[in-house]
Amino acid sequence: MSIQVGDQAPDFTLVTKTADGPALVKLSEHIGKTNIVLLFVPMAFTGVCTAELCDISSGIKDYEALDAKVFAISGDNPFAQAAWAEKEGITIPLLSDYEHEVAKAYGVAYEQFLPEANLIMGGVPKRSAFAIDKAGVIRFSDVQEHPKDLPDFAALKAALATL
């Protein structure tokens, strides 16, 4: 079961690839400074994930106007994520949850990802969105069961507008 609105956001430290090389991103270092949006996506280089993160990248000013920092999390390694971002023009930070620990902590890890398509990998994150306030409390949660379904971004922005 995913974490719920009102729960404290589980802290994490994940790797992102920057121009200077791999860097660590710790959620707790952003708490108190800004609202945070976490977007979990199943896999790099897939159509729906690419469209989602390109749309978010092109509309990032909407989130910045709501005092929110956006991070996307997938189970891909940071080098694959960096290649994906460069190829597709994704500008938001991509965080590597290679061990799937954060997806499990947030309750959004598939036991088996699309077994009907023979993709039986466990731990792949369900497409989901979380808004975290400056106190580190989850204020919005939208977890999708099917990987082609997108979170309700209008509702996410509405929740951020109340923070």
N, C-alpha and C positions, 0 to 999 in steps of 0.2 A: 504494500500500500504506500502511496506517495505521501510525503509530508503534507501537512494541511495549513491553510491560512491560520495565522496566529502562532504557529510553531517557530521556534528559533531556527534560523537557517544553519544547517551543518557546515562547519568550517572545512576548508580544504586548501591544499597547495597543489597546483597543477603546473605543467610546463606549457609555455607558448614559445613559438619561434619568432625572434625579432631580427632586425637587420644585424644586430651584434651577436646573434647566436641564441641558444636556448636561454630562457629566463623563467623564473618562478613567479607565479601569481598566487597570492594567498588571499582568500576572500576576506578574512578578518582585517587585513590592511586597508580595505576599502570601506568597511563598516564605519559609520560616523562621518564619513566625508561626502557621500553621495548615495542616492538610491541605486539599487543594482538590479539589472535584468539578467537572468540566466536563461539561455535558450539551449536546450538539449536537442541535438540532431543525431539521427542514426549513423550516417556515413558520409564521408567526403566524396566528392565527385559523383554524387547521385542527383538526379534531376530536381526532386522536390527540395532537397537540402540546399542545393545551389540556388534555386529560385528564392527560397526563403531568406537566405543570408545575403543575397544580392539586393533583395528588396529592403531588408533592414539596413544594409550599408548605405543604400541610396537615400533612405529616410532617417538617417541617424540624427539629424538636427531635431526631429520631433522628440526623440528620447532625451537629447541634451537639453532641450527646452523644459523638460520635466525633471531636470536635475538627476538623470539616470545614466549610469555607465552600463553598457551592454557587453556581455561576454557570451560566446557560443562554445558549447562543450560537446565533443564527440569522442569516441573511443579510438580514433585514428592517432597515429604517431604525429608529433609536431612537425616533422619534415614533410609528410604527406599533406598535412593541413596547410603548411606554408605554400606548397606547390599549388594546391587547390585555390587558395586565396589569391595568389599571383595570377593564375590562369583566368579566374572568374571575376577579379576585381572586388573581392570581399575585403572590407577594410576594418571590420570589427575584430577584436582579439579572439583568436581561436585557441581554446584550451584543450590539451590532450589528457583525457581520462583513460589512458591506455589499459590500466588495470581494472577499469569499470567500478572502482570503489566509490566515486562520487555519484554515479548513476544509481548504485545500490543504496547509498546513504539518503538520497532524495526519493528513493522508491520508484524509480523510473526505468529500471533495467529489465529488459525482456529475458525470460528464462530461455526461450528460443526465438530468434528473430526470423520471421516468415518461413516456418518449416514447410509450408505448402509450396514454396519456391526453392526448397532445398537449402535455405540459408539458416542453418540450425545453430548459429553462433549464439552463445549466451552472453549476457551483460550489455548488449547493444542498447543504448539509451532510447527510450520512447521519445518521440517528438513532443516537447513540452516547453512551457514558459513559466518562469517564476519571477515575481517582483518582490524585492527585499527592501525594507525601509532602512533608514539610517541607524536604527537601533538593532538591525540584524534580524528582524522579524519578517516572516513570509506574509505578504499582504495580498498576493494574487498567485493562483496556481491553476494551470490548465494543462492536463496530461492527456495526450491522444493515444488511443490503443492501436490505431492503424497508422503506419508510417506516412501514408499519403495525405493524412488530414493535418491541417495547420491549426495552431492555437488561435484563439480569438484575440487578435492584436488590437482591435478597437477597445475591447474590454480591458486588456493589459494597460493601454494608455490611459483609459478612464481611471483605473486603479492608481496608477502613478500620479495622476492629476490630484488625487485626494491626499497625497503624502506631503 
